[in-house]
Amino acid sequence: MSEADIKHLLDLGFSQTAVHDAVQVISYFNYINRIADALDVDLEHDIVSWEQ
């Protein structure tokens, strides 16, 4: 993400707080998915894969 990306979001009407929160959530999901992949974490049995 670059400064231009953030400016674009702000120009669209997103607040700085909304951009900050989105970056935090997206970063966390990126991190936790990499950890789960590295540790070979299995899906819960009641979760249906969307790649059917």
mmCIF entry with sequence, helices, sheets and N, C-alpha, C, O atoms, coordinates in Angstrom:
data_MODEL
# 
_entry.id   MODEL 
# 
_entity.id                         1 
_entity.type                       polymer 
_entity.pdbx_number_of_molecules   1 
# 
_entity_poly.entity_id                      1 
_entity_poly.type                           'polypeptide(L)' 
_entity_poly.nstd_linkage                   no 
_entity_poly.nstd_monomer                   no 
_entity_poly.pdbx_seq_one_letter_code       MSEADIKHLLDLGFSQTAVHDAVQVISYFNYINRIADALDVDLEHDIVSWEQ 
_entity_poly.pdbx_seq_one_letter_code_can   MSEADIKHLLDLGFSQTAVHDAVQVISYFNYINRIADALDVDLEHDIVSWEQ 
_entity_poly.pdbx_strand_id                 A 
# 
loop_
_entity_poly_seq.entity_id 
_entity_poly_seq.num 
_entity_poly_seq.mon_id 
_entity_poly_seq.hetero 
1 1  MET n 
1 2  SER n 
1 3  GLU n 
1 4  ALA n 
1 5  ASP n 
1 6  ILE n 
1 7  LYS n 
1 8  HIS n 
1 9  LEU n 
1 10 LEU n 
1 11 ASP n 
1 12 LEU n 
1 13 GLY n 
1 14 PHE n 
1 15 SER n 
1 16 GLN n 
1 17 THR n 
1 18 ALA n 
1 19 VAL n 
1 20 HIS n 
1 21 ASP n 
1 22 ALA n 
1 23 VAL n 
1 24 GLN n 
1 25 VAL n 
1 26 ILE n 
1 27 SER n 
1 28 TYR n 
1 29 PHE n 
1 30 ASN n 
1 31 TYR n 
1 32 ILE n 
1 33 ASN n 
1 34 ARG n 
1 35 ILE n 
1 36 ALA n 
1 37 ASP n 
1 38 ALA n 
1 39 LEU n 
1 40 ASP n 
1 41 VAL n 
1 42 ASP n 
1 43 LEU n 
1 44 GLU n 
1 45 HIS n 
1 46 ASP n 
1 47 ILE n 
1 48 VAL n 
1 49 SER n 
1 50 TRP n 
1 51 GLU n 
1 52 GLN n 
# 
_struct_asym.id          A 
_struct_asym.entity_id   1 
# 
loop_
_struct_conf.conf_type_id 
_struct_conf.id 
_struct_conf.pdbx_PDB_helix_id 
_struct_conf.beg_label_comp_id 
_struct_conf.beg_label_asym_id 
_struct_conf.beg_label_seq_id 
_struct_conf.pdbx_beg_PDB_ins_code 
_struct_conf.end_label_comp_id 
_struct_conf.end_label_asym_id 
_struct_conf.end_label_seq_id 
_struct_conf.pdbx_end_PDB_ins_code 
_struct_conf.beg_auth_comp_id 
_struct_conf.beg_auth_asym_id 
_struct_conf.beg_auth_seq_id 
_struct_conf.end_auth_comp_id 
_struct_conf.end_auth_asym_id 
_struct_conf.end_auth_seq_id 
_struct_conf.pdbx_PDB_helix_class 
_struct_conf.details 
_struct_conf.pdbx_PDB_helix_length 
HELX_P HELX_P1 AA1 GLU A 3  ? ASP A 11 ? GLU A 3  ASP A 11 1 ? 9  
HELX_P HELX_P2 AA2 GLN A 16 ? ALA A 38 ? GLN A 16 ALA A 38 1 ? 23 
# 
_struct_conf_type.id          HELX_P 
_struct_conf_type.criteria    ? 
_struct_conf_type.reference   ? 
# 
loop_
_atom_site.group_PDB 
_atom_site.id 
_atom_site.type_symbol 
_atom_site.label_atom_id 
_atom_site.label_alt_id 
_atom_site.label_comp_id 
_atom_site.label_asym_id 
_atom_site.label_entity_id 
_atom_site.label_seq_id 
_atom_site.pdbx_PDB_ins_code 
_atom_site.Cartn_x 
_atom_site.Cartn_y 
_atom_site.Cartn_z 
_atom_site.occupancy 
_atom_site.B_iso_or_equiv 
_atom_site.pdbx_formal_charge 
_atom_site.auth_seq_id 
_atom_site.auth_comp_id 
_atom_site.auth_asym_id 
_atom_site.auth_atom_id 
_atom_site.pdbx_PDB_model_num 
ATOM 1   N N  . MET A 1 1  ? 0.849   -1.156  0.000  1.00 0.00 ? 1  MET A N  1 
ATOM 2   C CA . MET A 1 1  ? 0.000   0.000   0.000  1.00 0.00 ? 1  MET A CA 1 
ATOM 3   C C  . MET A 1 1  ? 0.900   1.225   0.000  1.00 0.00 ? 1  MET A C  1 
ATOM 4   O O  . MET A 1 1  ? 1.878   1.301   0.743  1.00 0.00 ? 1  MET A O  1 
ATOM 5   N N  . SER A 1 2  ? 0.552   2.164   -0.836 1.00 0.00 ? 2  SER A N  1 
ATOM 6   C CA . SER A 1 2  ? 1.354   3.375   -0.939 1.00 0.00 ? 2  SER A CA 1 
ATOM 7   C C  . SER A 1 2  ? 0.570   4.580   -0.418 1.00 0.00 ? 2  SER A C  1 
ATOM 8   O O  . SER A 1 2  ? -0.619  4.486   -0.112 1.00 0.00 ? 2  SER A O  1 
ATOM 9   N N  . GLU A 1 3  ? 1.259   5.697   -0.327 1.00 0.00 ? 3  GLU A N  1 
ATOM 10  C CA . GLU A 1 3  ? 0.614   6.934   0.097  1.00 0.00 ? 3  GLU A CA 1 
ATOM 11  C C  . GLU A 1 3  ? -0.518  7.314   -0.862 1.00 0.00 ? 3  GLU A C  1 
ATOM 12  O O  . GLU A 1 3  ? -1.540  7.857   -0.444 1.00 0.00 ? 3  GLU A O  1 
ATOM 13  N N  . ALA A 1 4  ? -0.323  7.020   -2.153 1.00 0.00 ? 4  ALA A N  1 
ATOM 14  C CA . ALA A 1 4  ? -1.362  7.309   -3.147 1.00 0.00 ? 4  ALA A CA 1 
ATOM 15  C C  . ALA A 1 4  ? -2.620  6.479   -2.898 1.00 0.00 ? 4  ALA A C  1 
ATOM 16  O O  . ALA A 1 4  ? -3.733  6.964   -3.105 1.00 0.00 ? 4  ALA A O  1 
ATOM 17  N N  . ASP A 1 5  ? -2.451  5.233   -2.457 1.00 0.00 ? 5  ASP A N  1 
ATOM 18  C CA . ASP A 1 5  ? -3.603  4.374   -2.141 1.00 0.00 ? 5  ASP A CA 1 
ATOM 19  C C  . ASP A 1 5  ? -4.402  4.961   -0.980 1.00 0.00 ? 5  ASP A C  1 
ATOM 20  O O  . ASP A 1 5  ? -5.632  4.992   -1.009 1.00 0.00 ? 5  ASP A O  1 
ATOM 21  N N  . ILE A 1 6  ? -3.690  5.422   0.033  1.00 0.00 ? 6  ILE A N  1 
ATOM 22  C CA . ILE A 1 6  ? -4.363  6.014   1.187  1.00 0.00 ? 6  ILE A CA 1 
ATOM 23  C C  . ILE A 1 6  ? -5.075  7.298   0.783  1.00 0.00 ? 6  ILE A C  1 
ATOM 24  O O  . ILE A 1 6  ? -6.208  7.536   1.202  1.00 0.00 ? 6  ILE A O  1 
ATOM 25  N N  . LYS A 1 7  ? -4.424  8.126   -0.027 1.00 0.00 ? 7  LYS A N  1 
ATOM 26  C CA . LYS A 1 7  ? -5.050  9.366   -0.497 1.00 0.00 ? 7  LYS A CA 1 
ATOM 27  C C  . LYS A 1 7  ? -6.317  9.053   -1.275 1.00 0.00 ? 7  LYS A C  1 
ATOM 28  O O  . LYS A 1 7  ? -7.324  9.747   -1.131 1.00 0.00 ? 7  LYS A O  1 
ATOM 29  N N  . HIS A 1 8  ? -6.273  8.014   -2.098 1.00 0.00 ? 8  HIS A N  1 
ATOM 30  C CA . HIS A 1 8  ? -7.455  7.627   -2.877 1.00 0.00 ? 8  HIS A CA 1 
ATOM 31  C C  . HIS A 1 8  ? -8.610  7.245   -1.953 1.00 0.00 ? 8  HIS A C  1 
ATOM 32  O O  . HIS A 1 8  ? -9.748  7.652   -2.185 1.00 0.00 ? 8  HIS A O  1 
ATOM 33  N N  . LEU A 1 9  ? -8.328  6.469   -0.912 1.00 0.00 ? 9  LEU A N  1 
ATOM 34  C CA . LEU A 1 9  ? -9.372  6.093   0.038  1.00 0.00 ? 9  LEU A CA 1 
ATOM 35  C C  . LEU A 1 9  ? -9.938  7.320   0.754  1.00 0.00 ? 9  LEU A C  1 
ATOM 36  O O  . LEU A 1 9  ? -11.149 7.430   0.944  1.00 0.00 ? 9  LEU A O  1 
ATOM 37  N N  . LEU A 1 10 ? -9.067  8.230   1.146  1.00 0.00 ? 10 LEU A N  1 
ATOM 38  C CA . LEU A 1 10 ? -9.522  9.454   1.803  1.00 0.00 ? 10 LEU A CA 1 
ATOM 39  C C  . LEU A 1 10 ? -10.376 10.290  0.849  1.00 0.00 ? 10 LEU A C  1 
ATOM 40  O O  . LEU A 1 10 ? -11.385 10.866  1.257  1.00 0.00 ? 10 LEU A O  1 
ATOM 41  N N  . ASP A 1 11 ? -9.968  10.356  -0.427 1.00 0.00 ? 11 ASP A N  1 
ATOM 42  C CA . ASP A 1 11 ? -10.743 11.093  -1.441 1.00 0.00 ? 11 ASP A CA 1 
ATOM 43  C C  . ASP A 1 11 ? -12.117 10.469  -1.661 1.00 0.00 ? 11 ASP A C  1 
ATOM 44  O O  . ASP A 1 11 ? -13.065 11.164  -2.027 1.00 0.00 ? 11 ASP A O  1 
ATOM 45  N N  . LEU A 1 12 ? -12.225 9.169   -1.439 1.00 0.00 ? 12 LEU A N  1 
ATOM 46  C CA . LEU A 1 12 ? -13.513 8.480   -1.584 1.00 0.00 ? 12 LEU A CA 1 
ATOM 47  C C  . LEU A 1 12 ? -14.429 8.704   -0.385 1.00 0.00 ? 12 LEU A C  1 
ATOM 48  O O  . LEU A 1 12 ? -15.603 8.334   -0.410 1.00 0.00 ? 12 LEU A O  1 
ATOM 49  N N  . GLY A 1 13 ? -13.882 9.313   0.664  1.00 0.00 ? 13 GLY A N  1 
ATOM 50  C CA . GLY A 1 13 ? -14.699 9.630   1.821  1.00 0.00 ? 13 GLY A CA 1 
ATOM 51  C C  . GLY A 1 13 ? -14.407 8.817   3.064  1.00 0.00 ? 13 GLY A C  1 
ATOM 52  O O  . GLY A 1 13 ? -15.058 9.007   4.091  1.00 0.00 ? 13 GLY A O  1 
ATOM 53  N N  . PHE A 1 14 ? -13.439 7.914   2.991  1.00 0.00 ? 14 PHE A N  1 
ATOM 54  C CA . PHE A 1 14 ? -13.069 7.152   4.179  1.00 0.00 ? 14 PHE A CA 1 
ATOM 55  C C  . PHE A 1 14 ? -12.304 8.062   5.129  1.00 0.00 ? 14 PHE A C  1 
ATOM 56  O O  . PHE A 1 14 ? -11.494 8.880   4.694  1.00 0.00 ? 14 PHE A O  1 
ATOM 57  N N  . SER A 1 15 ? -12.556 7.922   6.411  1.00 0.00 ? 15 SER A N  1 
ATOM 58  C CA . SER A 1 15 ? -11.829 8.704   7.402  1.00 0.00 ? 15 SER A CA 1 
ATOM 59  C C  . SER A 1 15 ? -10.454 8.074   7.636  1.00 0.00 ? 15 SER A C  1 
ATOM 60  O O  . SER A 1 15 ? -10.210 6.926   7.267  1.00 0.00 ? 15 SER A O  1 
ATOM 61  N N  . GLN A 1 16 ? -9.573  8.843   8.249  1.00 0.00 ? 16 GLN A N  1 
ATOM 62  C CA . GLN A 1 16 ? -8.259  8.294   8.589  1.00 0.00 ? 16 GLN A CA 1 
ATOM 63  C C  . GLN A 1 16 ? -8.402  7.130   9.569  1.00 0.00 ? 16 GLN A C  1 
ATOM 64  O O  . GLN A 1 16 ? -7.638  6.166   9.513  1.00 0.00 ? 16 GLN A O  1 
ATOM 65  N N  . THR A 1 17 ? -9.374  7.224   10.455 1.00 0.00 ? 17 THR A N  1 
ATOM 66  C CA . THR A 1 17 ? -9.622  6.131   11.400 1.00 0.00 ? 17 THR A CA 1 
ATOM 67  C C  . THR A 1 17 ? -10.074 4.876   10.664 1.00 0.00 ? 17 THR A C  1 
ATOM 68  O O  . THR A 1 17 ? -9.628  3.777   10.992 1.00 0.00 ? 17 THR A O  1 
ATOM 69  N N  . ALA A 1 18 ? -10.952 5.022   9.672  1.00 0.00 ? 18 ALA A N  1 
ATOM 70  C CA . ALA A 1 18 ? -11.430 3.864   8.904  1.00 0.00 ? 18 ALA A CA 1 
ATOM 71  C C  . ALA A 1 18 ? -10.290 3.210   8.129  1.00 0.00 ? 18 ALA A C  1 
ATOM 72  O O  . ALA A 1 18 ? -10.192 1.984   8.079  1.00 0.00 ? 18 ALA A O  1 
ATOM 73  N N  . VAL A 1 19 ? -9.433  4.025   7.527  1.00 0.00 ? 19 VAL A N  1 
ATOM 74  C CA . VAL A 1 19 ? -8.285  3.482   6.791  1.00 0.00 ? 19 VAL A CA 1 
ATOM 75  C C  . VAL A 1 19 ? -7.354  2.755   7.759  1.00 0.00 ? 19 VAL A C  1 
ATOM 76  O O  . VAL A 1 19 ? -6.889  1.654   7.466  1.00 0.00 ? 19 VAL A O  1 
ATOM 77  N N  . HIS A 1 20 ? -7.086  3.360   8.897  1.00 0.00 ? 20 HIS A N  1 
ATOM 78  C CA . HIS A 1 20 ? -6.235  2.737   9.914  1.00 0.00 ? 20 HIS A CA 1 
ATOM 79  C C  . HIS A 1 20 ? -6.804  1.402   10.366 1.00 0.00 ? 20 HIS A C  1 
ATOM 80  O O  . HIS A 1 20 ? -6.085  0.405   10.437 1.00 0.00 ? 20 HIS A O  1 
ATOM 81  N N  . ASP A 1 21 ? -8.097  1.383   10.671 1.00 0.00 ? 21 ASP A N  1 
ATOM 82  C CA . ASP A 1 21 ? -8.732  0.150   11.139 1.00 0.00 ? 21 ASP A CA 1 
ATOM 83  C C  . ASP A 1 21 ? -8.684  -0.938  10.066 1.00 0.00 ? 21 ASP A C  1 
ATOM 84  O O  . ASP A 1 21 ? -8.414  -2.100  10.370 1.00 0.00 ? 21 ASP A O  1 
ATOM 85  N N  . ALA A 1 22 ? -8.944  -0.564  8.816  1.00 0.00 ? 22 ALA A N  1 
ATOM 86  C CA . ALA A 1 22 ? -8.902  -1.538  7.721  1.00 0.00 ? 22 ALA A CA 1 
ATOM 87  C C  . ALA A 1 22 ? -7.504  -2.127  7.574  1.00 0.00 ? 22 ALA A C  1 
ATOM 88  O O  . ALA A 1 22 ? -7.352  -3.338  7.414  1.00 0.00 ? 22 ALA A O  1 
ATOM 89  N N  . VAL A 1 23 ? -6.489  -1.278  7.627  1.00 0.00 ? 23 VAL A N  1 
ATOM 90  C CA . VAL A 1 23 ? -5.104  -1.752  7.517  1.00 0.00 ? 23 VAL A CA 1 
ATOM 91  C C  . VAL A 1 23 ? -4.780  -2.722  8.653  1.00 0.00 ? 23 VAL A C  1 
ATOM 92  O O  . VAL A 1 23 ? -4.138  -3.748  8.429  1.00 0.00 ? 23 VAL A O  1 
ATOM 93  N N  . GLN A 1 24 ? -5.222  -2.402  9.864  1.00 0.00 ? 24 GLN A N  1 
ATOM 94  C CA . GLN A 1 24 ? -4.960  -3.271  11.001 1.00 0.00 ? 24 GLN A CA 1 
ATOM 95  C C  . GLN A 1 24 ? -5.622  -4.643  10.828 1.00 0.00 ? 24 GLN A C  1 
ATOM 96  O O  . GLN A 1 24 ? -4.982  -5.670  11.056 1.00 0.00 ? 24 GLN A O  1 
ATOM 97  N N  . VAL A 1 25 ? -6.880  -4.666  10.431 1.00 0.00 ? 25 VAL A N  1 
ATOM 98  C CA . VAL A 1 25 ? -7.616  -5.929  10.271 1.00 0.00 ? 25 VAL A CA 1 
ATOM 99  C C  . VAL A 1 25 ? -7.035  -6.753  9.126  1.00 0.00 ? 25 VAL A C  1 
ATOM 100 O O  . VAL A 1 25 ? -6.823  -7.957  9.271  1.00 0.00 ? 25 VAL A O  1 
ATOM 101 N N  . ILE A 1 26 ? -6.778  -6.110  7.991  1.00 0.00 ? 26 ILE A N  1 
ATOM 102 C CA . ILE A 1 26 ? -6.231  -6.820  6.828  1.00 0.00 ? 26 ILE A CA 1 
ATOM 103 C C  . ILE A 1 26 ? -4.852  -7.394  7.164  1.00 0.00 ? 26 ILE A C  1 
ATOM 104 O O  . ILE A 1 26 ? -4.540  -8.527  6.800  1.00 0.00 ? 26 ILE A O  1 
ATOM 105 N N  . SER A 1 27 ? -4.043  -6.614  7.852  1.00 0.00 ? 27 SER A N  1 
ATOM 106 C CA . SER A 1 27 ? -2.706  -7.082  8.227  1.00 0.00 ? 27 SER A CA 1 
ATOM 107 C C  . SER A 1 27 ? -2.778  -8.267  9.174  1.00 0.00 ? 27 SER A C  1 
ATOM 108 O O  . SER A 1 27 ? -2.015  -9.224  9.040  1.00 0.00 ? 27 SER A O  1 
ATOM 109 N N  . TYR A 1 28 ? -3.697  -8.203  10.134 1.00 0.00 ? 28 TYR A N  1 
ATOM 110 C CA . TYR A 1 28 ? -3.837  -9.308  11.082 1.00 0.00 ? 28 TYR A CA 1 
ATOM 111 C C  . TYR A 1 28 ? -4.253  -10.598 10.364 1.00 0.00 ? 28 TYR A C  1 
ATOM 112 O O  . TYR A 1 28 ? -3.689  -11.661 10.620 1.00 0.00 ? 28 TYR A O  1 
ATOM 113 N N  . PHE A 1 29 ? -5.240  -10.502 9.467  1.00 0.00 ? 29 PHE A N  1 
ATOM 114 C CA . PHE A 1 29 ? -5.674  -11.705 8.753  1.00 0.00 ? 29 PHE A CA 1 
ATOM 115 C C  . PHE A 1 29 ? -4.560  -12.259 7.886  1.00 0.00 ? 29 PHE A C  1 
ATOM 116 O O  . PHE A 1 29 ? -4.410  -13.477 7.781  1.00 0.00 ? 29 PHE A O  1 
ATOM 117 N N  . ASN A 1 30 ? -3.774  -11.391 7.263  1.00 0.00 ? 30 ASN A N  1 
ATOM 118 C CA . ASN A 1 30 ? -2.632  -11.839 6.471  1.00 0.00 ? 30 ASN A CA 1 
ATOM 119 C C  . ASN A 1 30 ? -1.652  -12.598 7.365  1.00 0.00 ? 30 ASN A C  1 
ATOM 120 O O  . ASN A 1 30 ? -1.192  -13.685 7.016  1.00 0.00 ? 30 ASN A O  1 
ATOM 121 N N  . TYR A 1 31 ? -1.340  -12.013 8.519  1.00 0.00 ? 31 TYR A N  1 
ATOM 122 C CA . TYR A 1 31 ? -0.407  -12.630 9.458  1.00 0.00 ? 31 TYR A CA 1 
ATOM 123 C C  . TYR A 1 31 ? -0.919  -13.982 9.957  1.00 0.00 ? 31 TYR A C  1 
ATOM 124 O O  . TYR A 1 31 ? -0.205  -14.983 9.897  1.00 0.00 ? 31 TYR A O  1 
ATOM 125 N N  . ILE A 1 32 ? -2.150  -14.004 10.445 1.00 0.00 ? 32 ILE A N  1 
ATOM 126 C CA . ILE A 1 32 ? -2.664  -15.216 11.085 1.00 0.00 ? 32 ILE A CA 1 
ATOM 127 C C  . ILE A 1 32 ? -2.849  -16.351 10.063 1.00 0.00 ? 32 ILE A C  1 
ATOM 128 O O  . ILE A 1 32 ? -2.685  -17.522 10.406 1.00 0.00 ? 32 ILE A O  1 
ATOM 129 N N  . ASN A 1 33 ? -3.184  -16.018 8.835  1.00 0.00 ? 33 ASN A N  1 
ATOM 130 C CA . ASN A 1 33 ? -3.298  -17.050 7.802  1.00 0.00 ? 33 ASN A CA 1 
ATOM 131 C C  . ASN A 1 33 ? -1.934  -17.635 7.450  1.00 0.00 ? 33 ASN A C  1 
ATOM 132 O O  . ASN A 1 33 ? -1.824  -18.834 7.194  1.00 0.00 ? 33 ASN A O  1 
ATOM 133 N N  . ARG A 1 34 ? -0.905  -16.808 7.435  1.00 0.00 ? 34 ARG A N  1 
ATOM 134 C CA . ARG A 1 34 ? 0.446   -17.326 7.189  1.00 0.00 ? 34 ARG A CA 1 
ATOM 135 C C  . ARG A 1 34 ? 0.901   -18.242 8.328  1.00 0.00 ? 34 ARG A C  1 
ATOM 136 O O  . ARG A 1 34 ? 1.532   -19.271 8.086  1.00 0.00 ? 34 ARG A O  1 
ATOM 137 N N  . ILE A 1 35 ? 0.581   -17.869 9.562  1.00 0.00 ? 35 ILE A N  1 
ATOM 138 C CA . ILE A 1 35 ? 0.920   -18.715 10.708 1.00 0.00 ? 35 ILE A CA 1 
ATOM 139 C C  . ILE A 1 35 ? 0.178   -20.051 10.612 1.00 0.00 ? 35 ILE A C  1 
ATOM 140 O O  . ILE A 1 35 ? 0.771   -21.110 10.819 1.00 0.00 ? 35 ILE A O  1 
ATOM 141 N N  . ALA A 1 36 ? -1.110  -19.998 10.301 1.00 0.00 ? 36 ALA A N  1 
ATOM 142 C CA . ALA A 1 36 ? -1.902  -21.231 10.180 1.00 0.00 ? 36 ALA A CA 1 
ATOM 143 C C  . ALA A 1 36 ? -1.360  -22.119 9.068  1.00 0.00 ? 36 ALA A C  1 
ATOM 144 O O  . ALA A 1 36 ? -1.285  -23.337 9.232  1.00 0.00 ? 36 ALA A O  1 
ATOM 145 N N  . ASP A 1 37 ? -0.982  -21.528 7.942  1.00 0.00 ? 37 ASP A N  1 
ATOM 146 C CA . ASP A 1 37 ? -0.399  -22.324 6.856  1.00 0.00 ? 37 ASP A CA 1 
ATOM 147 C C  . ASP A 1 37 ? 0.927   -22.941 7.272  1.00 0.00 ? 37 ASP A C  1 
ATOM 148 O O  . ASP A 1 37 ? 1.188   -24.109 6.981  1.00 0.00 ? 37 ASP A O  1 
ATOM 149 N N  . ALA A 1 38 ? 1.762   -22.168 7.948  1.00 0.00 ? 38 ALA A N  1 
ATOM 150 C CA . ALA A 1 38 ? 3.079   -22.664 8.355  1.00 0.00 ? 38 ALA A CA 1 
ATOM 151 C C  . ALA A 1 38 ? 2.963   -23.804 9.360  1.00 0.00 ? 38 ALA A C  1 
ATOM 152 O O  . ALA A 1 38 ? 3.786   -24.719 9.368  1.00 0.00 ? 38 ALA A O  1 
ATOM 153 N N  . LEU A 1 39 ? 1.934   -23.744 10.209 1.00 0.00 ? 39 LEU A N  1 
ATOM 154 C CA . LEU A 1 39 ? 1.748   -24.782 11.224 1.00 0.00 ? 39 LEU A CA 1 
ATOM 155 C C  . LEU A 1 39 ? 0.820   -25.896 10.762 1.00 0.00 ? 39 LEU A C  1 
ATOM 156 O O  . LEU A 1 39 ? 0.514   -26.811 11.526 1.00 0.00 ? 39 LEU A O  1 
ATOM 157 N N  . ASP A 1 40 ? 0.373   -25.819 9.511  1.00 0.00 ? 40 ASP A N  1 
ATOM 158 C CA . ASP A 1 40 ? -0.505  -26.819 8.906  1.00 0.00 ? 40 ASP A CA 1 
ATOM 159 C C  . ASP A 1 40 ? -1.778  -27.013 9.726  1.00 0.00 ? 40 ASP A C  1 
ATOM 160 O O  . ASP A 1 40 ? -2.195  -28.139 9.998  1.00 0.00 ? 40 ASP A O  1 
ATOM 161 N N  . VAL A 1 41 ? -2.385  -25.894 10.114 1.00 0.00 ? 41 VAL A N  1 
ATOM 162 C CA . VAL A 1 41 ? -3.615  -25.931 10.892 1.00 0.00 ? 41 VAL A CA 1 
ATOM 163 C C  . VAL A 1 41 ? -4.759  -26.385 9.989  1.00 0.00 ? 41 VAL A C  1 
ATOM 164 O O  . VAL A 1 41 ? -4.945  -25.861 8.891  1.00 0.00 ? 41 VAL A O  1 
ATOM 165 N N  . ASP A 1 42 ? -5.520  -27.362 10.466 1.00 0.00 ? 42 ASP A N  1 
ATOM 166 C CA . ASP A 1 42 ? -6.660  -27.870 9.699  1.00 0.00 ? 42 ASP A CA 1 
ATOM 167 C C  . ASP A 1 42 ? -7.887  -27.008 9.936  1.00 0.00 ? 42 ASP A C  1 
ATOM 168 O O  . ASP A 1 42 ? -8.033  -26.389 10.990 1.00 0.00 ? 42 ASP A O  1 
ATOM 169 N N  . LEU A 1 43 ? -8.772  -26.973 8.939  1.00 0.00 ? 43 LEU A N  1 
ATOM 170 C CA . LEU A 1 43 ? -10.048 -26.302 9.114  1.00 0.00 ? 43 LEU A CA 1 
ATOM 171 C C  . LEU A 1 43 ? -10.883 -27.068 10.127 1.00 0.00 ? 43 LEU A C  1 
ATOM 172 O O  . LEU A 1 43 ? -10.714 -28.274 10.309 1.00 0.00 ? 43 LEU A O  1 
ATOM 173 N N  . GLU A 1 44 ? -11.769 -26.365 10.770 1.00 0.00 ? 44 GLU A N  1 
ATOM 174 C CA . GLU A 1 44 ? -12.710 -27.052 11.645 1.00 0.00 ? 44 GLU A CA 1 
ATOM 175 C C  . GLU A 1 44 ? -13.598 -27.934 10.781 1.00 0.00 ? 44 GLU A C  1 
ATOM 176 O O  . GLU A 1 44 ? -13.861 -27.606 9.624  1.00 0.00 ? 44 GLU A O  1 
ATOM 177 N N  . HIS A 1 45 ? -14.054 -29.033 11.324 1.00 0.00 ? 45 HIS A N  1 
ATOM 178 C CA . HIS A 1 45 ? -14.791 -30.019 10.531 1.00 0.00 ? 45 HIS A CA 1 
ATOM 179 C C  . HIS A 1 45 ? -16.141 -29.524 10.042 1.00 0.00 ? 45 HIS A C  1 
ATOM 180 O O  . HIS A 1 45 ? -16.646 -30.027 9.038  1.00 0.00 ? 45 HIS A O  1 
ATOM 181 N N  . ASP A 1 46 ? -16.740 -28.556 10.718 1.00 0.00 ? 46 ASP A N  1 
ATOM 182 C CA . ASP A 1 46 ? -18.043 -28.064 10.284 1.00 0.00 ? 46 ASP A CA 1 
ATOM 183 C C  . ASP A 1 46 ? -17.933 -26.884 9.307  1.00 0.00 ? 46 ASP A C  1 
ATOM 184 O O  . ASP A 1 46 ? -18.953 -26.322 8.909  1.00 0.00 ? 46 ASP A O  1 
ATOM 185 N N  . ILE A 1 47 ? -16.711 -26.502 8.917  1.00 0.00 ? 47 ILE A N  1 
ATOM 186 C CA . ILE A 1 47 ? -16.504 -25.426 7.959  1.00 0.00 ? 47 ILE A CA 1 
ATOM 187 C C  . ILE A 1 47 ? -16.459 -26.029 6.559  1.00 0.00 ? 47 ILE A C  1 
ATOM 188 O O  . ILE A 1 47 ? -15.684 -26.949 6.293  1.00 0.00 ? 47 ILE A O  1 
ATOM 189 N N  . VAL A 1 48 ? -17.298 -25.502 5.665  1.00 0.00 ? 48 VAL A N  1 
ATOM 190 C CA . VAL A 1 48 ? -17.335 -25.985 4.288  1.00 0.00 ? 48 VAL A CA 1 
ATOM 191 C C  . VAL A 1 48 ? -16.428 -25.113 3.442  1.00 0.00 ? 48 VAL A C  1 
ATOM 192 O O  . VAL A 1 48 ? -16.542 -23.888 3.472  1.00 0.00 ? 48 VAL A O  1 
ATOM 193 N N  . SER A 1 49 ? -15.529 -25.729 2.687  1.00 0.00 ? 49 SER A N  1 
ATOM 194 C CA . SER A 1 49 ? -14.620 -24.987 1.825  1.00 0.00 ? 49 SER A CA 1 
ATOM 195 C C  . SER A 1 49 ? -15.391 -24.349 0.675  1.00 0.00 ? 49 SER A C  1 
ATOM 196 O O  . SER A 1 49 ? -16.281 -24.974 0.099  1.00 0.00 ? 49 SER A O  1 
ATOM 197 N N  . TRP A 1 50 ? -15.049 -23.100 0.338  1.00 0.00 ? 50 TRP A N  1 
ATOM 198 C CA . TRP A 1 50 ? -15.703 -22.422 -0.776 1.00 0.00 ? 50 TRP A CA 1 
ATOM 199 C C  . TRP A 1 50 ? -15.156 -22.897 -2.117 1.00 0.00 ? 50 TRP A C  1 
ATOM 200 O O  . TRP A 1 50 ? -15.709 -22.551 -3.160 1.00 0.00 ? 50 TRP A O  1 
ATOM 201 N N  . GLU A 1 51 ? -14.072 -23.691 -2.110 1.00 0.00 ? 51 GLU A N  1 
ATOM 202 C CA . GLU A 1 51 ? -13.441 -24.187 -3.335 1.00 0.00 ? 51 GLU A CA 1 
ATOM 203 C C  . GLU A 1 51 ? -13.975 -25.549 -3.735 1.00 0.00 ? 51 GLU A C  1 
ATOM 204 O O  . GLU A 1 51 ? -13.193 -26.448 -4.044 1.00 0.00 ? 51 GLU A O  1 
ATOM 205 N N  . GLN A 1 52 ? -15.269 -25.721 -3.736 1.00 0.00 ? 52 GLN A N  1 
ATOM 206 C CA . GLN A 1 52 ? -15.847 -27.042 -4.057 1.00 0.00 ? 52 GLN A CA 1 
ATOM 207 C C  . GLN A 1 52 ? -15.961 -27.235 -5.541 1.00 0.00 ? 52 GLN A C  1 
ATOM 208 O O  . GLN A 1 52 ? -16.423 -28.282 -5.994 1.00 0.00 ? 52 GLN A O  1 
# 
